[in-house]
Structure formats: structure tokens, C-alpha cells
């Protein structure tokens, strides 16, 4: 009985060892071939041309660091120096005035604000590219001149939409009496003045948006009180009337058109 059991185990081991050994040999062969073929590729080195050992290498490194910094600050630049601030504030006021906190979703509101910003700023961006970036790509000007030409249309846009009072506030805090030309206004003075001017205009437009919806709330509340329905929330009843009113007057058409035309770049 013991001899029969040993013979069966030996036969099973032989039957299992053959495919296992074949698989091991195949895997070993594939590994050897892959190692031999990858040898030349692994032997190659990745190099970066940073110029000569002198000041050129340092200049290239500084340029790379500056480029990475600008790319990391691109969202902030979009918010600070464009029409995005006013547009997103107005859209936020609109959603609050309608009384629907999650409709349209925040993603949709932000996407609409971004595309409206690109639409409004398209002429400014085109001038910046034509005057600054394209000559730099063609190696007609250096980096500093390209930066000056690229920022010039944005500086003009911000000056046209910054109130004199806000600009004077930051000029006084920076101890700047006057500048020879408007194009010489420092960005660290112009950008915050432009931002608070845009925030103020956004709040002004938001106040005007709130008025018709506030009237609807007051009318609904008065009707519910006169009917003795004190336990029914007026906000819940007013929301459908606000939505149908906004749809009937084609509110999105009016707001998008008014916001785009309010900047005067089209």
C-alpha cells in the first residue's frame, strides 16, 4: 500500500514538474532577451543643455525657475488681471438671488465664468501674443522686452477699469506721487487697485440683480400671510416663481451679454 502511494506521488510530481520547468525556462529566456535588448537603451543618457560652464548655465537655470514660477501662478494671474473677478461675483450673486444654492452646480458656474473671461479678454490676449510672445519665439527680442510688451495690453485693460480713487489709494500707500505715463504704473500698485474696483462693480451689479427677486419674495410672503399659511416657508414657494420669471425674461442671455459688453473690449 505504501509502495503504491509512493509511485502515485512520483508520477504526479513528474507530471507537474514538466509544465512548471517549461514555464520557468520560458520566463528565463524572455528575461534574458529583454535584458539584452534593453542594454543599449539603458546605456543612453538624458542630458539637458544648460549652456557653457560660465554665466550662460546660470542664466538658463534662472529662466527655467522663472518659467515654472509663472506657470504655477497662472491661475492667480487669471483671477487678478482679467475680467474673471467681476464675472464670477455676479454669477454667485445670481445663484443666491434665485435661492437655489446648488443649481447650476459650482463646476458649471466656474466653467461659464472662465469661458466668458476668455471671450472678453480675447482681443487683449491676442495683442499680448502678437506684440510680445510671437517676437520672442522668432528670437527678435529678449525676455525682458517680451515681458514688457506682453504685459502692456493687460496693463491698459486694468487701467481702463480701475477707478481713480482706488488707484490713488494704493499709490499713496506705496508713496508714489505720479508716474510719467500710465503705462509706467507699477503692477504691484495697479493689480490690487484693479481687483477692488472689480469687486465693487460686481457687488453693484449683484445688488441690481437681487431687487426683482426680492420683490417676488416680498409678494409671496405677503400673500401667504394674508391667507394665514404661516407654517409654509415663503422661500420654498417663491423659488418656482423666481425660476419661471428668470426663464421668461431670458435671464442668461441678458446677463451674459451685459457682462461681456460692460468691459467695452468687444
C-alpha positions as a LaTeX table, in Angstrom:
\begin{tabular}{lrrr}
\hline
Residue & $x$ (\AA) & $y$ (\AA) & $z$ (\AA) \\
\hline
Unk1 & 0.00 & 0.00 & 0.00 \\
Unk2 & 2.83 & 2.34 & 0.90 \\
Unk3 & 4.71 & 1.47 & $-2.33$ \\
Unk4 & 1.59 & 2.19 & $-4.41$ \\
Unk5 & 1.17 & 5.59 & $-2.75$ \\
Unk6 & 4.82 & 6.49 & $-3.37$ \\
Unk7 & 4.52 & 5.55 & $-7.06$ \\
Unk8 & 1.43 & 7.80 & $-7.46$ \\
Unk9 & 3.17 & 10.72 & $-5.79$ \\
Unk10 & 6.21 & 10.27 & $-8.04$ \\
Unk11 & 4.02 & 10.24 & $-11.14$ \\
Unk12 & 2.14 & 13.35 & $-10.04$ \\
Unk13 & 5.42 & 15.16 & $-9.31$ \\
Unk14 & 6.77 & 14.27 & $-12.73$ \\
Unk15 & 3.58 & 15.41 & $-14.45$ \\
Unk16 & 3.55 & 18.73 & $-12.58$ \\
Unk17 & 7.28 & 19.38 & $-12.91$ \\
Unk18 & 7.30 & 19.24 & $-16.71$ \\
Unk19 & 4.99 & 22.25 & $-17.34$ \\
Unk20 & 6.49 & 24.08 & $-14.37$ \\
Unk21 & 10.03 & 23.65 & $-15.64$ \\
Unk22 & 8.97 & 24.64 & $-19.15$ \\
Unk23 & 7.35 & 27.81 & $-17.81$ \\
Unk24 & 10.44 & 28.68 & $-15.77$ \\
Unk25 & 12.69 & 28.19 & $-18.80$ \\
Unk26 & 10.40 & 30.36 & $-20.95$ \\
Unk27 & 10.35 & 33.16 & $-18.37$ \\
Unk28 & 14.13 & 32.98 & $-18.02$ \\
Unk29 & 14.58 & 33.19 & $-21.79$ \\
Unk30 & 12.25 & 36.19 & $-22.07$ \\
Unk31 & 14.12 & 37.94 & $-19.26$ \\
Unk32 & 17.49 & 37.37 & $-20.92$ \\
Unk33 & 16.25 & 38.65 & $-24.29$ \\
Unk34 & 14.67 & 41.71 & $-22.69$ \\
Unk35 & 17.85 & 42.44 & $-20.78$ \\
Unk36 & 19.98 & 42.17 & $-23.89$ \\
Unk37 & 17.65 & 44.38 & $-25.93$ \\
Unk38 & 17.30 & 46.97 & $-23.17$ \\
Unk39 & 21.02 & 47.24 & $-22.68$ \\
Unk40 & 21.62 & 49.90 & $-25.36$ \\
Unk41 & 18.55 & 51.83 & $-24.24$ \\
Unk42 & 19.64 & 51.81 & $-20.61$ \\
Unk43 & 23.10 & 52.85 & $-21.66$ \\
Unk44 & 21.72 & 56.05 & $-23.18$ \\
Unk45 & 21.82 & 59.14 & $-21.00$ \\
Unk46 & 19.35 & 62.01 & $-20.73$ \\
Unk47 & 21.11 & 65.35 & $-20.98$ \\
Unk48 & 20.00 & 68.94 & $-20.68$ \\
Unk49 & 21.79 & 71.71 & $-22.49$ \\
Unk50 & 22.34 & 74.44 & $-19.93$ \\
Unk51 & 24.94 & 76.30 & $-21.94$ \\
Unk52 & 28.57 & 76.78 & $-21.14$ \\
Unk53 & 30.15 & 76.46 & $-17.76$ \\
Unk54 & 30.11 & 80.23 & $-17.32$ \\
Unk55 & 27.22 & 82.59 & $-16.83$ \\
Unk56 & 25.09 & 81.02 & $-19.57$ \\
Unk57 & 24.25 & 77.97 & $-17.45$ \\
Unk58 & 23.19 & 80.16 & $-14.55$ \\
Unk59 & 21.03 & 82.26 & $-16.85$ \\
Unk60 & 19.30 & 79.17 & $-18.24$ \\
Unk61 & 18.60 & 77.87 & $-14.74$ \\
Unk62 & 17.14 & 81.22 & $-13.71$ \\
Unk63 & 14.93 & 81.23 & $-16.82$ \\
Unk64 & 13.67 & 77.73 & $-16.05$ \\
Unk65 & 12.86 & 78.68 & $-12.45$ \\
Unk66 & 11.08 & 81.83 & $-13.63$ \\
Unk67 & 9.05 & 79.84 & $-16.18$ \\
Unk68 & 8.00 & 77.27 & $-13.58$ \\
Unk69 & 7.02 & 80.09 & $-11.21$ \\
Unk70 & 4.88 & 81.81 & $-13.85$ \\
Unk71 & 3.14 & 78.53 & $-14.73$ \\
Unk72 & 2.38 & 77.85 & $-11.06$ \\
Unk73 & 0.93 & 81.35 & $-10.66$ \\
Unk74 & $-1.13$ & 81.19 & $-13.88$ \\
Unk75 & $-4.50$ & 80.62 & $-12.08$ \\
Unk76 & $-3.84$ & 83.58 & $-9.79$ \\
Unk77 & $-2.83$ & 85.75 & $-12.74$ \\
Unk78 & $-6.07$ & 84.79 & $-14.49$ \\
Unk79 & $-8.08$ & 85.89 & $-11.45$ \\
Unk80 & $-6.13$ & 89.06 & $-10.67$ \\
Unk81 & $-5.56$ & 90.67 & $-14.07$ \\
Unk82 & $-8.63$ & 89.72 & $-16.12$ \\
Unk83 & $-12.41$ & 90.06 & $-16.12$ \\
Unk84 & $-12.85$ & 86.86 & $-14.11$ \\
Unk85 & $-13.37$ & 88.58 & $-10.74$ \\
Unk86 & $-16.40$ & 90.62 & $-11.79$ \\
Unk87 & $-17.98$ & 87.78 & $-13.76$ \\
Unk88 & $-17.72$ & 85.15 & $-11.03$ \\
Unk89 & $-19.05$ & 87.56 & $-8.37$ \\
Unk90 & $-22.10$ & 88.42 & $-10.49$ \\
Unk91 & $-22.84$ & 84.76 & $-11.20$ \\
Unk92 & $-22.55$ & 83.95 & $-7.49$ \\
Unk93 & $-24.97$ & 86.77 & $-6.63$ \\
Unk94 & $-27.37$ & 85.47 & $-9.26$ \\
Unk95 & $-27.45$ & 81.98 & $-7.79$ \\
Unk96 & $-28.03$ & 83.35 & $-4.30$ \\
Unk97 & $-30.78$ & 85.65 & $-5.55$ \\
Unk98 & $-32.58$ & 82.73 & $-7.17$ \\
Unk99 & $-32.45$ & 80.87 & $-3.86$ \\
Unk100 & $-31.03$ & 77.68 & $-5.39$ \\
Unk101 & $-27.67$ & 77.03 & $-3.76$ \\
Unk102 & $-26.59$ & 74.06 & $-5.89$ \\
Unk103 & $-28.16$ & 74.84 & $-9.27$ \\
Unk104 & $-26.36$ & 75.43 & $-11.54$ \\
Unk105 & $-23.53$ & 73.40 & $-9.96$ \\
Unk106 & $-20.36$ & 75.18 & $-8.96$ \\
Unk107 & $-18.44$ & 73.45 & $-11.75$ \\
Unk108 & $-20.85$ & 74.81 & $-14.34$ \\
Unk109 & $-20.72$ & 78.32 & $-12.87$ \\
Unk110 & $-16.92$ & 78.35 & $-12.81$ \\
Unk111 & $-16.72$ & 76.99 & $-16.36$ \\
Unk112 & $-19.14$ & 79.65 & $-17.59$ \\
Unk113 & $-17.13$ & 82.36 & $-15.80$ \\
Unk114 & $-13.89$ & 81.08 & $-17.36$ \\
Unk115 & $-15.24$ & 80.97 & $-20.90$ \\
Unk116 & $-16.86$ & 84.39 & $-20.56$ \\
Unk117 & $-13.50$ & 85.67 & $-19.31$ \\
Unk118 & $-11.68$ & 84.21 & $-22.31$ \\
Unk119 & $-14.30$ & 85.69 & $-24.61$ \\
Unk120 & $-13.98$ & 89.16 & $-23.10$ \\
Unk121 & $-10.19$ & 89.03 & $-22.90$ \\
Unk122 & $-9.63$ & 87.54 & $-26.37$ \\
Unk123 & $-8.63$ & 90.87 & $-28.01$ \\
Unk124 & $-6.27$ & 91.64 & $-25.12$ \\
Unk125 & $-4.69$ & 88.19 & $-25.23$ \\
Unk126 & $-4.29$ & 88.43 & $-28.99$ \\
Unk127 & $-2.45$ & 91.75 & $-28.67$ \\
Unk128 & $-0.22$ & 90.34 & $-25.95$ \\
Unk129 & 0.68 & 87.38 & $-28.12$ \\
Unk130 & 1.29 & 89.46 & $-31.24$ \\
Unk131 & 3.36 & 92.14 & $-29.51$ \\
Unk132 & 5.32 & 90.08 & $-27.01$ \\
Unk133 & 5.24 & 86.32 & $-27.33$ \\
Unk134 & 5.47 & 85.95 & $-31.10$ \\
Unk135 & 8.59 & 88.18 & $-31.44$ \\
Unk136 & 10.18 & 86.24 & $-28.59$ \\
Unk137 & 9.51 & 82.94 & $-30.36$ \\
Unk138 & 11.05 & 84.39 & $-33.52$ \\
Unk139 & 14.06 & 85.49 & $-31.43$ \\
Unk140 & 13.56 & 89.12 & $-32.38$ \\
Unk141 & 13.54 & 90.43 & $-28.77$ \\
Unk142 & 14.87 & 89.27 & $-25.41$ \\
Unk143 & 12.86 & 88.00 & $-22.44$ \\
Unk144 & 12.61 & 91.30 & $-20.59$ \\
Unk145 & 11.33 & 93.17 & $-23.64$ \\
Unk146 & 8.89 & 90.33 & $-24.33$ \\
Unk147 & 7.55 & 90.58 & $-20.78$ \\
Unk148 & 7.12 & 94.35 & $-21.09$ \\
Unk149 & 5.25 & 94.05 & $-24.39$ \\
Unk150 & 3.10 & 91.16 & $-23.19$ \\
Unk151 & 2.01 & 92.95 & $-20.02$ \\
Unk152 & 1.30 & 96.26 & $-21.81$ \\
Unk153 & $-2.18$ & 95.28 & $-23.13$ \\
Unk154 & $-3.12$ & 93.82 & $-19.74$ \\
Unk155 & $-1.93$ & 96.99 & $-18.00$ \\
Unk156 & $-4.02$ & 99.11 & $-20.38$ \\
Unk157 & $-7.07$ & 96.92 & $-19.74$ \\
Unk158 & $-6.68$ & 97.22 & $-15.98$ \\
Unk159 & $-6.17$ & 100.99 & $-16.14$ \\
Unk160 & $-9.38$ & 101.39 & $-18.16$ \\
Unk161 & $-11.38$ & 99.51 & $-15.50$ \\
Unk162 & $-9.78$ & 100.88 & $-12.33$ \\
Unk163 & $-11.33$ & 103.83 & $-10.56$ \\
Unk164 & $-9.14$ & 106.83 & $-9.86$ \\
Unk165 & $-9.98$ & 106.66 & $-6.15$ \\
Unk166 & $-8.79$ & 103.07 & $-5.76$ \\
Unk167 & $-5.66$ & 103.73 & $-7.80$ \\
Unk168 & $-4.81$ & 106.80 & $-5.73$ \\
Unk169 & $-5.25$ & 104.78 & $-2.52$ \\
Unk170 & $-2.52$ & 102.30 & $-3.43$ \\
Unk171 & $-0.31$ & 104.98 & $-4.93$ \\
Unk172 & $-0.42$ & 106.86 & $-1.62$ \\
Unk173 & 0.37 & 103.72 & 0.36 \\
Unk174 & 3.28 & 102.99 & $-2.00$ \\
Unk175 & 4.43 & 106.63 & $-1.69$ \\
Unk176 & 4.14 & 107.23 & $-5.42$ \\
Unk177 & 3.10 & 110.78 & $-6.26$ \\
Unk178 & 2.69 & 110.36 & $-10.01$ \\
Unk179 & 4.02 & 108.45 & $-12.99$ \\
Unk180 & 5.22 & 109.96 & $-16.29$ \\
Unk181 & 2.92 & 107.76 & $-18.37$ \\
Unk182 & 0.00 & 105.48 & $-17.47$ \\
Unk183 & 1.96 & 102.61 & $-18.98$ \\
Unk184 & 4.63 & 103.15 & $-16.30$ \\
Unk185 & 2.23 & 102.33 & $-13.45$ \\
Unk186 & 3.82 & 99.55 & $-11.32$ \\
Unk187 & 1.93 & 96.29 & $-11.32$ \\
Unk188 & 2.11 & 95.93 & $-7.53$ \\
Unk189 & 0.03 & 99.13 & $-7.34$ \\
Unk190 & $-2.25$ & 98.57 & $-10.31$ \\
Unk191 & $-3.29$ & 94.97 & $-9.68$ \\
Unk192 & $-4.81$ & 95.40 & $-6.17$ \\
Unk193 & $-6.50$ & 98.64 & $-7.23$ \\
Unk194 & $-7.99$ & 96.86 & $-10.23$ \\
Unk195 & $-9.18$ & 93.97 & $-8.08$ \\
Unk196 & $-11.04$ & 96.06 & $-5.51$ \\
Unk197 & $-12.59$ & 98.09 & $-8.34$ \\
Unk198 & $-13.83$ & 94.88 & $-9.95$ \\
Unk199 & $-15.16$ & 93.57 & $-6.64$ \\
Unk200 & $-17.06$ & 96.83 & $-6.08$ \\
Unk201 & $-18.59$ & 96.71 & $-9.57$ \\
Unk202 & $-19.53$ & 93.08 & $-9.07$ \\
Unk203 & $-21.35$ & 93.96 & $-5.86$ \\
Unk204 & $-23.15$ & 96.84 & $-7.56$ \\
Unk205 & $-24.39$ & 94.55 & $-10.34$ \\
Unk206 & $-25.32$ & 91.90 & $-7.76$ \\
Unk207 & $-27.45$ & 94.42 & $-5.85$ \\
Unk208 & $-29.36$ & 95.26 & $-9.02$ \\
Unk209 & $-29.86$ & 91.54 & $-9.69$ \\
Unk210 & $-31.27$ & 90.97 & $-6.22$ \\
Unk211 & $-34.01$ & 93.63 & $-6.50$ \\
Unk212 & $-36.54$ & 91.81 & $-8.77$ \\
Unk213 & $-36.13$ & 88.54 & $-6.88$ \\
Unk214 & $-36.51$ & 90.38 & $-3.57$ \\
Unk215 & $-39.80$ & 91.82 & $-4.81$ \\
Unk216 & $-41.00$ & 88.30 & $-5.64$ \\
Unk217 & $-40.08$ & 87.15 & $-2.12$ \\
Unk218 & $-41.98$ & 90.05 & $-0.56$ \\
Unk219 & $-45.09$ & 89.45 & $-2.68$ \\
Unk220 & $-45.13$ & 85.73 & $-1.92$ \\
Unk221 & $-44.64$ & 86.37 & 1.81 \\
Unk222 & $-47.50$ & 88.90 & 1.86 \\
Unk223 & $-49.85$ & 86.52 & 0.06 \\
Unk224 & $-49.04$ & 83.64 & 2.40 \\
Unk225 & $-49.56$ & 85.82 & 5.48 \\
Unk226 & $-52.89$ & 87.12 & 4.17 \\
Unk227 & $-54.02$ & 83.52 & 3.59 \\
Unk228 & $-53.00$ & 82.52 & 7.09 \\
Unk229 & $-50.45$ & 79.99 & 5.87 \\
Unk230 & $-47.86$ & 80.87 & 8.48 \\
Unk231 & $-46.20$ & 77.45 & 8.61 \\
Unk232 & $-45.41$ & 77.29 & 4.89 \\
Unk233 & $-41.89$ & 78.64 & 4.15 \\
Unk234 & $-42.15$ & 81.59 & 1.74 \\
Unk235 & $-38.77$ & 80.74 & 0.21 \\
Unk236 & $-39.94$ & 77.33 & $-0.95$ \\
Unk237 & $-42.99$ & 78.86 & $-2.62$ \\
Unk238 & $-41.06$ & 81.76 & $-4.17$ \\
Unk239 & $-38.35$ & 79.65 & $-5.86$ \\
Unk240 & $-40.59$ & 78.35 & $-8.70$ \\
Unk241 & $-41.82$ & 81.88 & $-9.43$ \\
Unk242 & $-38.24$ & 83.16 & $-9.48$ \\
Unk243 & $-37.17$ & 80.43 & $-11.88$ \\
Unk244 & $-40.06$ & 80.95 & $-14.29$ \\
Unk245 & $-39.54$ & 84.71 & $-14.17$ \\
Unk246 & $-35.83$ & 84.29 & $-14.96$ \\
Unk247 & $-36.63$ & 81.92 & $-17.83$ \\
Unk248 & $-39.34$ & 84.15 & $-19.31$ \\
Unk249 & $-37.08$ & 87.21 & $-19.43$ \\
Unk250 & $-34.26$ & 85.07 & $-20.91$ \\
Unk251 & $-32.01$ & 85.88 & $-17.99$ \\
Unk252 & $-28.90$ & 84.01 & $-19.11$ \\
Unk253 & $-28.94$ & 85.85 & $-22.42$ \\
Unk254 & $-29.26$ & 89.22 & $-20.69$ \\
Unk255 & $-26.62$ & 88.56 & $-18.05$ \\
Unk256 & $-24.03$ & 87.07 & $-20.40$ \\
Unk257 & $-24.50$ & 89.88 & $-22.91$ \\
Unk258 & $-24.46$ & 92.62 & $-20.29$ \\
Unk259 & $-21.35$ & 91.25 & $-18.60$ \\
Unk260 & $-19.46$ & 90.93 & $-21.87$ \\
Unk261 & $-20.43$ & 94.43 & $-23.02$ \\
Unk262 & $-19.68$ & 96.03 & $-19.66$ \\
Unk263 & $-15.93$ & 95.75 & $-20.31$ \\
Unk264 & $-16.04$ & 97.58 & $-23.62$ \\
Unk265 & $-13.42$ & 95.37 & $-25.30$ \\
Unk266 & $-15.77$ & 93.94 & $-27.93$ \\
\hline
\end{tabular}
